[in-house]
Amino acid sequence: MSIYLRQRYRLLKKIGKGGFCQTFIAKDEGKFPPAICVVQKLQQQTAAVCLQKLKLLEELGKHPQIPALLTYFAENQDFYLVQEYIEGKNLATLVEEQGTFSETQIWRLLESLLPVIKFVSDRHIIHQDIKPENIILRASSAANFSSGSGDFVLVDFGATIFLSKTTYPAAEKSIGSPEYAAFEQVQGQPIFASDLYSLGVTCIYLLTQISPFDLFDTVSNSWVWRQYLITDISERLGKILDKMIEKVASDRFQSADQVMQAMGISSHIPNPLPRIPNGQCLYTLATYPGLSSSVNSIAVSAICDGDNQQQPVEILASAHDDKTVKLWNLNTRKLIYTLAKHDRAVNSVAFSPDGKILATASDDKTIKLWNANTWEQTHTLTGHINSVKSLAFSPYLGKNRNLFLLASGSWDKTVKLWNVKTGEEICTLLGHQLQVSTVAFSPNVGDNGCWCILASASYDRTVRVWDLSSLVAEISHSLPARNNDKLKNCPNICFFQHTWAVLTVAFSPDGKILATGSDDNTIKLWDVNTGQLIRTLRGHSWSVLAVTFDVSGEALLSASRDNTIKVWRVSTGEEIATLTGHVDSVSAVAVSPGAQLIASGSRDKTIKLWKHNS
């Protein structure tokens, strides 16, 4: 099939039908590159009903385990909703491929979805169609599902209704799937506990892989699902499921809170983002369908919303092996844009100090500059003759706060400085003998605003700290045009105590300490003024790929090929915490000042958000 809506949305495949709703996988050809989305067609519904549903879906889409409503429109007397596409497999497909679920997997399913059902029912909403086909295990967590972990999403809210505290919807044609619908729902009188019934029936189907119709004995008027179990389950889980699927609604659990209390987990989980103790993952950002790829770099900036300049939105940019850069709204944990104009893997992303420019660097030897309000490309910077691996913006230089530089480090062994306004090269810094892996500016510019310090690290095992103050003084009034012959040997200090390649550097917020991470598995802290080694931090079992200080400067975060993030106390070198959850190398780490979150990007194709108490 190929139906084209609004000259933008191409319907590719019908994936669901029920009640008054049809659901399609579609391609949004209005984006570049085209993006996969979900389109729901609502038939025979009045404008008032559609308006109510829109309000419900907009509210529900705030939860990270419910697809966001992207847009809506009417066409040919039908109403269409465009929603976020969730990459992964629904549980009906998963049980067909892997066979019956284990008890551990059922516990994890309940732990993940009961807070979602609580979020829905707290807003006086009934889903009405919970079943295996409408529960998706995200692709990003599928690898760990056999051990009982997983990130589940509840989809298809086409049958959703609003139920007030005092009234029931008028009896009408049953909405939902008969195998999973509670008896009162079939009769047109659903209640909040009807969704719990459907979730319970879903669980017994996943444990048995037998149709729910066959799991209920009409002669004895009772469930016989235990007779079909291949592997015994605990009596505790059995009793919980039995109570969820009681035929008489009053004998059933009446709320998700009650089920969670019976399971022994907290029923008071703030939504949509639970506050989990420090050192635990709060949320995993799902990579975009069709573009799922390793994360090489991340950067966070506060950008003013175009509709409300007083309310800055925290945006996370992530660089990927699939040639793209993805932009995430950290307030909603939603993907908002994908930039795809590089020809090879994107290695680094950086925001300008005013948050108005995003710079991206690639293996295609170029750097691109983007308008951070419109996400339009403004310049392509060329001059490096090998992969560009790292980018860093300087802080404001000069008292008028209109001058800042961009530095780039490349495998061509050089560091280049750029005029951000014109896209022209200012000069090239020479000194490293092997590939330059990373660059970073000191945030401290001195009292006169013209003291500028840059650090660069290399596979030659050294870190060079460059004094660019005289150069800044030269260009503070008028940045020169690009001149390929203008090579600078600026004054620099060379730190040399790592025994393998130096992969990452970061300055403390006051500019007094430089942290360096290496292939030798260590982190070293240096006194910037004297060049003396302060201490060496040991704890990682593999290469240290990224380091950053928190806002206070009291804590240092490090990311490693050993799949972990570590938090260190700078004053003593003590290891404060180890964050685990990634299943491959952690390549990037950043701190979000406003939300006090730690963000980490990994080769496992995920970005994780962690609670951080500085």
C-alpha positions in Angstrom: 0.0 0.0 0.0 1.1 3.6 -0.5 -1.3 6.3 0.6 0.0 9.9 0.7 -1.4 12.3 3.3 -0.9 16.1 3.3 1.8 15.6 0.7 4.1 14.5 3.5 3.0 11.3 5.3 3.3 8.1 3.2 1.4 5.2 4.8 3.6 2.1 4.4 1.9 -0.7 6.3 -1.2 -1.3 8.4 -0.2 -2.7 11.8 -3.4 -2.6 13.8 -7.2 -2.3 13.6 -9.7 -2.1 16.4 -12.9 -0.2 17.3 -12.9 3.0 15.3 -9.1 3.2 14.7 -6.6 1.9 12.2 -2.9 2.2 12.8 -0.2 2.5 10.1 3.6 2.6 10.0 4.3 5.7 7.9 7.2 7.8 6.6 7.4 11.5 7.3 8.9 12.7 4.0 8.8 16.3 5.2 12.0 15.6 7.2 15.5 15.1 5.9 16.2 12.3 6.0 12.6 10.9 6.0 11.6 9.7 9.4 9.5 6.7 10.5 6.3 7.6 12.4 3.0 6.0 13.4 -0.3 7.3 11.9 -3.7 6.5 13.4 -6.8 7.0 11.4 -9.9 7.7 13.5 -13.2 7.0 11.7 -16.8 8.1 12.4 -15.9 10.3 15.3 -17.2 13.8 16.0 -15.0 16.8 16.2 -15.7 17.0 20.0 -14.5 13.4 20.5 -11.4 14.0 18.4 -10.6 17.2 20.4 -11.0 15.3 23.7 -8.7 12.5 22.4 -6.1 15.0 21.3 -6.0 16.5 24.8 -5.6 13.1 26.3 -2.8 12.0 24.0 -0.9 15.2 24.5 -1.0 14.7 28.2 -0.2 11.0 28.0 2.7 11.6 25.6 4.6 13.4 28.4 5.4 10.0 29.9 8.7 8.5 28.5 7.0 5.1 28.2 4.1 6.4 26.0 4.6 7.6 22.4 4.5 11.4 22.0 1.8 13.0 19.8 3.7 14.8 17.0 0.8 16.4 15.1 -2.8 15.8 13.9 -5.0 16.8 11.0 -8.2 16.1 9.2 -8.4 14.8 5.6 -11.2 13.3 3.5 -13.6 13.4 6.4 -11.3 11.3 8.6 -9.1 12.4 11.4 -5.4 11.4 11.6 -2.9 11.4 14.5 0.8 11.3 13.9 2.7 9.8 16.8 6.3 8.9 17.7 7.5 5.6 16.4 9.0 3.2 19.0 11.7 1.0 17.7 11.5 -2.5 19.1 9.4 -5.6 19.1 5.9 -6.0 20.5 5.5 -8.8 23.0 3.3 -10.9 20.7 6.2 -11.1 18.2 8.7 -11.6 21.0 6.9 -14.6 22.5 6.6 -16.2 19.1 10.3 -15.8 18.5 11.7 -16.8 22.0 8.9 -18.9 23.4 7.2 -18.4 26.8 8.4 -15.8 29.2 10.3 -16.6 32.4 9.0 -15.5 35.8 11.8 -13.0 36.0 10.7 -11.4 32.8 7.1 -11.2 34.0 8.2 -9.5 37.2 10.1 -7.0 35.1 7.2 -6.4 32.8 4.9 -5.6 35.8 7.5 -3.4 37.4 7.9 -1.4 34.2 4.3 -1.0 33.2 2.4 -0.7 36.4 3.7 2.9 37.0 2.6 3.7 33.4 -0.9 2.4 34.1 -0.9 4.5 37.4 0.1 7.5 35.3 -2.8 6.9 32.9 -5.5 6.1 35.6 -4.4 9.1 37.7 -5.6 11.2 34.8 -9.0 9.4 34.8 -8.1 7.6 31.5 -8.6 4.0 30.6 -6.5 2.5 27.8 -9.0 -0.2 27.0 -6.7 -2.3 24.7 -3.7 -3.6 26.7 -2.5 -6.7 25.1 0.9 -8.2 23.9 0.6 -6.4 20.5 0.4 -3.0 22.3 3.4 -3.4 24.5 6.8 -2.8 22.9 10.2 -3.8 24.2 12.6 -1.1 23.1 15.3 -2.3 20.7 17.9 -0.6 23.0 17.2 -3.0 25.9 16.4 -6.2 23.9 19.8 -7.6 24.4 19.4 -7.7 28.2 15.8 -9.0 28.3 16.7 -12.6 28.7 18.2 -11.7 32.1 15.0 -9.9 33.1 15.7 -6.3 32.3 13.8 -4.3 29.7 12.4 -0.9 28.8 8.7 -1.3 27.9 6.4 1.1 26.1 2.6 1.1 26.1 1.3 2.0 22.6 -2.0 2.4 20.6 -4.2 4.7 22.6 -6.9 4.7 19.9 -9.5 3.1 22.2 -8.7 5.4 25.1 -11.6 7.0 27.0 -11.8 9.6 29.8 -13.7 8.3 32.8 -14.9 10.7 35.4 -15.1 9.7 39.1 -18.9 9.7 39.1 -20.0 8.6 35.6 -19.5 5.7 33.3 -19.4 6.0 29.5 -22.6 5.0 27.8 -22.9 1.4 26.9 -21.9 0.9 23.2 -20.1 -1.5 20.9 -17.2 -3.1 22.8 -13.8 -1.5 22.2 -10.6 -3.5 22.6 -9.6 -7.1 22.0 -12.1 -9.7 23.3 -9.4 -12.1 24.5 -7.9 -9.5 26.8 -10.9 -7.3 27.7 -12.5 -7.5 31.1 -16.1 -8.7 31.4 -17.4 -5.2 32.4 -15.5 -3.7 29.5 -17.2 -6.1 27.0 -20.5 -5.0 28.4 -19.6 -1.3 27.7 -18.9 -0.4 31.3 -15.1 -0.2 31.7 -13.5 0.8 35.0 -9.9 1.6 35.9 -9.3 -2.0 37.0 -10.2 -3.1 33.5 -6.7 -2.2 32.4 -5.2 -4.2 35.2 -7.3 -7.2 34.1 -5.9 -6.9 30.6 -2.3 -6.6 31.8 -2.9 -9.8 34.0 -4.3 -11.7 31.0 -1.3 -10.6 28.9 1.0 -12.0 31.6 -0.6 -15.4 31.7 -0.6 -15.6 27.9 3.2 -14.8 27.9 3.8 -17.5 30.5 1.8 -20.1 28.5 1.7 -19.0 24.9 -1.9 -20.3 24.9 -4.9 -18.2 23.8 -6.6 -16.6 26.8 -9.9 -18.1 25.5 -8.4 -21.5 26.1 -7.1 -20.5 29.5 -10.6 -19.9 30.9 -12.9 -22.9 31.5 -16.4 -21.9 30.8 -17.8 -25.0 32.5 -16.2 -24.3 35.8 -16.3 -20.5 35.2 -12.7 -20.2 36.3 -9.2 -19.7 35.0 -7.1 -22.8 34.4 -3.9 -21.1 33.1 -1.6 -22.9 35.7 -2.3 -26.2 34.0 -0.6 -24.9 30.8 2.6 -23.7 32.5 5.8 -25.3 31.1 7.8 -24.1 34.1 6.5 -23.6 37.6 6.3 -20.1 39.0 6.3 -18.8 42.5 3.1 -18.9 44.5 3.5 -15.2 45.2 3.4 -14.2 41.5 0.6 -16.7 40.9 -1.6 -15.1 43.6 -0.9 -11.6 42.2 -1.9 -12.6 38.7 -5.0 -14.5 39.9 -6.2 -11.4 41.7 -5.5 -9.2 38.6 -7.7 -11.4 36.4 -10.7 -12.0 38.8 -13.9 -12.1 36.8 -15.8 -10.1 39.3 -14.4 -6.5 39.2 -14.9 -6.0 43.0 -12.6 -9.0 43.7 -9.8 -7.6 41.6 -7.0 -5.2 42.4 -8.7 -1.7 42.0 -5.5 0.3 41.2 -2.0 -0.1 40.1 -0.9 1.1 43.5 -2.4 -2.0 45.1 -0.6 -4.3 42.7 2.7 -2.6 43.3 2.1 -2.8 47.1 1.5 -6.6 46.7 4.7 -6.9 44.7 6.6 -5.0 47.4 7.6 -2.1 45.3 6.9 1.6 45.9 3.5 2.8 44.6 4.5 6.4 45.0 6.5 7.0 41.9 6.4 10.5 40.6 5.7 10.8 36.9 6.8 11.0 34.2 10.4 10.7 35.5 10.9 8.9 38.8 13.5 10.2 41.2 15.8 7.3 41.7 18.6 7.4 44.3 22.0 8.9 43.2 24.0 6.5 41.1 21.1 4.8 39.4 20.0 5.3 35.8 16.9 7.4 35.6 16.1 7.0 31.9 17.5 5.6 28.6 17.0 7.7 25.5 15.9 5.6 22.6 17.9 6.0 19.4 15.9 6.9 16.4 14.4 4.1 14.1 16.6 3.3 11.2 19.5 5.4 12.5 20.4 3.4 15.6 24.2 3.8 16.0 27.0 4.1 18.5 27.3 7.4 20.4 30.7 9.1 20.0 30.1 12.5 21.7 27.4 14.4 23.6 27.0 18.1 24.6 24.3 19.9 26.6 23.1 23.5 26.3 20.2 25.6 27.5 18.4 27.1 24.5 15.5 29.5 24.7 12.2 28.2 23.4 11.0 30.2 20.4 7.6 30.6 21.9 8.8 31.6 25.4 12.2 33.3 25.6 12.0 33.2 29.4 12.0 29.4 29.6 15.3 27.9 28.3 15.1 24.3 27.2 18.0 21.9 27.9 19.0 20.3 24.7 21.4 17.4 24.4 23.2 16.9 21.1 24.7 13.4 20.3 27.1 12.4 17.6 26.8 9.0 15.9 28.6 6.6 13.7 25.7 6.6 11.2 26.7 10.1 10.0 24.0 11.9 12.1 23.6 14.2 15.0 20.5 13.9 17.1 19.0 16.6 19.2 17.1 15.7 22.4 14.8 17.7 24.7 16.0 16.8 28.2 12.8 18.1 29.7 10.7 15.6 27.8 13.4 13.1 27.0 12.2 13.2 23.4 14.1 13.3 20.1 13.3 16.6 18.4 15.6 16.7 15.4 18.2 14.8 13.4 21.0 16.5 11.4 22.3 14.4 8.6 24.7 16.2 6.3 28.0 14.7 7.1 29.4 12.0 4.8 31.0 9.9 7.4 30.8 9.2 11.2 30.3 12.2 13.4 32.9 12.3 16.2 32.3 15.4 18.2 29.6 18.0 19.0 29.9 21.3 20.9 27.6 24.2 21.7 28.9 27.8 21.6 28.9 29.7 25.0 25.8 31.6 24.0 24.0 28.4 23.0 23.2 29.8 19.5 25.6 27.6 17.5 26.2 23.9 17.4 29.5 22.7 15.9 29.9 19.1 14.6 33.1 17.3 13.5 33.4 14.2 11.3 35.6 11.6 9.8 34.8 13.3 6.5 37.5 15.9 7.5 34.9 18.7 7.9 33.3 20.8 10.6 29.8 22.0 10.2 28.2 24.9 12.1 24.4 24.9 12.7 21.9 27.6 13.9 20.7 26.2 17.2 17.3 27.8 16.9 16.4 26.7 13.4 18.9 23.8 13.0 19.9 25.0 9.6 23.5 24.6 8.5 25.4 27.9 8.3 29.0 27.0 7.4 31.2 24.0 6.5 34.8 24.4 7.7 37.4 22.7 5.6 41.2 22.6 6.0 42.0 19.4 8.0 43.4 16.6 5.8 42.3 13.8 8.1 39.4 12.9 10.4 38.4 15.7 12.8 38.0 14.1 16.3 37.3 16.9 18.7 35.8 20.4 19.0 35.7 23.0 21.7 34.4 26.6 21.9 36.3 29.1 23.9 34.5 31.1 26.6 33.7 34.7 25.7 36.9 36.6 25.0 36.9 40.4 25.4 34.7 42.6 27.5 32.0 43.1 24.8 31.2 39.3 25.0 31.0 39.0 21.2 34.2 37.1 20.6 34.8 33.4 21.0 36.8 30.9 19.1 36.3 27.3 17.9 39.2 24.8 18.2 39.4 21.5 16.4 41.7 18.5 16.9 42.4 16.1 14.0 44.2 12.9 13.2 46.3 15.1 10.8 48.3 15.9 14.0 47.2 19.5 14.1 44.9 21.8 16.1 43.1 24.6 14.1 41.4 27.7 15.3 38.4 29.1 13.5 36.4 32.3 13.0 32.9 31.2 13.9 31.2 34.2 12.2 32.8 33.7 8.8 33.8 30.0 8.9 37.4 30.9 8.0 40.5 29.4 9.5 42.5 31.6 11.8 45.6 29.5 12.3 47.0 26.0 12.8 48.8 25.0 16.0 51.8 22.6 15.5 53.6 20.5 18.1 52.0 17.1 18.4 53.9 14.2 16.8 50.9 11.9 16.4 47.1 12.2 16.0 45.3 14.8 18.2 42.5 13.1 20.1 40.9 16.0 21.9 40.9 19.7 22.7 39.4 21.8 25.5 39.4 25.5 26.5 39.9 26.8 30.0 36.8 28.6 31.2 39.1 31.1 33.0 39.8 34.1 30.8 41.4 36.4 33.4 40.3 39.8 34.6 40.8 41.6 31.3 39.0 38.9 29.3 42.0 38.2 27.1 43.8 35.3 28.8 43.0 32.3 26.6 44.3 28.8 27.4 43.7 25.7 25.3 44.6 22.1 26.0 45.1 19.4 23.4 45.9 15.7 23.8 47.5 13.2 21.5 48.3 9.6 20.8 52.0 10.8 21.3 51.2 10.4 25.0 51.4 14.1 25.7 49.1 16.9 26.6 50.0 20.4 25.5 48.6 23.5 27.2 48.7 26.5 24.8 48.7 30.1 25.8 46.7 31.9 23.1 46.6 35.3 24.9 48.8 37.1 22.3 46.8 35.6 19.5 43.5 36.7 21.0 44.9 40.2 21.5 45.8 40.3 17.7 42.4 39.2 16.6 40.2 40.9 19.2 39.2 43.7 16.9 39.1 41.9 13.5 39.5 38.2 12.8 41.9 37.6 9.9 40.9 35.8 6.8 41.9 32.2 6.4 45.6 31.8 5.5 46.9 28.2 5.1 50.5 29.5 5.6 49.7 31.0 9.0 51.0 28.3 11.3 51.5 29.2 14.9 53.9 27.8 17.5 52.2 29.5 20.5 53.8 29.2 23.9 52.8 25.9 25.4 53.6 23.5 28.3 53.9 19.8 27.5 52.7 17.3 30.1 54.3 13.9 29.8 53.5 11.2 32.3 50.9 9.0 30.7 52.3 5.7 29.4 49.8 5.4 26.6 47.7 7.6 24.3 45.9 10.5 26.0 42.3 10.5 24.9 40.5 13.2 26.8 41.1 16.4 28.8 38.9 18.8 30.8 39.5 22.0 32.8 37.9 22.5 36.2 35.4 25.4 36.4 38.0 27.8 37.9 40.6 26.8 35.3 43.1 25.8 37.9 43.1 22.0 37.4 43.4 20.0 34.2 42.2 16.4 34.1 43.5 14.0 31.5 42.4 10.4 30.7 44.4 7.8 28.9 44.6 4.4 27.3 46.7 3.5 30.3 43.5 3.3 32.3 44.3 6.3 34.6 43.2 9.8 35.1 45.8 12.5 36.1 45.0 15.8 37.7 47.5 18.7 36.9 48.1 22.1 38.3 47.6 24.4 35.2 49.8 27.2 36.6 52.8 25.1 37.4 52.4 22.0 35.2 52.9 19.8 38.2 51.0 16.5 38.7 48.6 16.7 41.6 47.5 13.1 41.7 46.7 10.0 39.7 43.2 8.4 39.9 43.1 4.6 39.4 40.0 2.5 39.3 39.0 1.9 35.7 40.0 -1.4 34.2 40.3 -0.1 30.7 40.9 3.1 28.7 39.4 6.3 30.0 37.6 7.9 27.0 36.0 11.0 28.5 36.3 13.2 31.6 34.3 16.3 32.8 34.0 18.3 36.0 30.6 19.0 37.5 29.4 22.6 38.0 30.8 22.9 41.5 34.3 21.6 40.5 34.2 19.3 43.5 33.5 16.2 41.5 35.1 14.7 38.3 33.2 12.2 36.1 35.0 9.7 33.9 33.8 7.3 31.2 35.6 4.2 30.2 35.9 1.3 27.8 35.1 -0.8 30.9 31.4 0.2 30.4 31.2 2.3 33.5 31.1 6.0 34.6 33.0 6.8 37.8 32.5 9.9 40.0 35.6 11.1 41.9 36.1 13.7 44.7 38.6 16.1 43.3 40.1 17.3 46.6 41.1 13.7 47.7 41.0 11.6 44.6 38.5 9.3 46.3 36.1 7.3 44.1 32.6 8.4 45.1 30.4 6.2 42.9 30.4 3.8 39.9 27.5 4.0 37.5 26.8 0.7 35.7 24.2 -0.1 33.1 25.9 0.3 29.7 26.8 -2.9 28.0 29.6 -1.5 25.8 32.2 1.3 26.0 31.1 4.6 27.4 32.4 7.1 25.0 31.0 10.4 26.4 29.8 12.0 29.6 28.3 15.4 30.3 26.6 17.2 33.2 23.3 19.1 32.8 23.6 22.1 35.2 19.9 22.9 35.3 18.5 19.5 35.9 21.5 18.1 37.8 21.7 15.1 35.5 24.6 13.1 34.3 24.3 12.1 30.6 26.4 9.3 29.2 26.7 8.1 25.6 27.9 4.6 24.7 28.9 2.3 21.9 25.9 0.2 23.0 23.8 2.8 21.0 22.2 4.4 24.1 22.3 7.6 26.0 21.6 7.2 29.7 20.5 9.9 32.2 21.6 9.6 35.8 20.7 11.5 39.0 23.7 13.6 40.2 24.0 15.2 43.6 27.0 17.5 43.4 
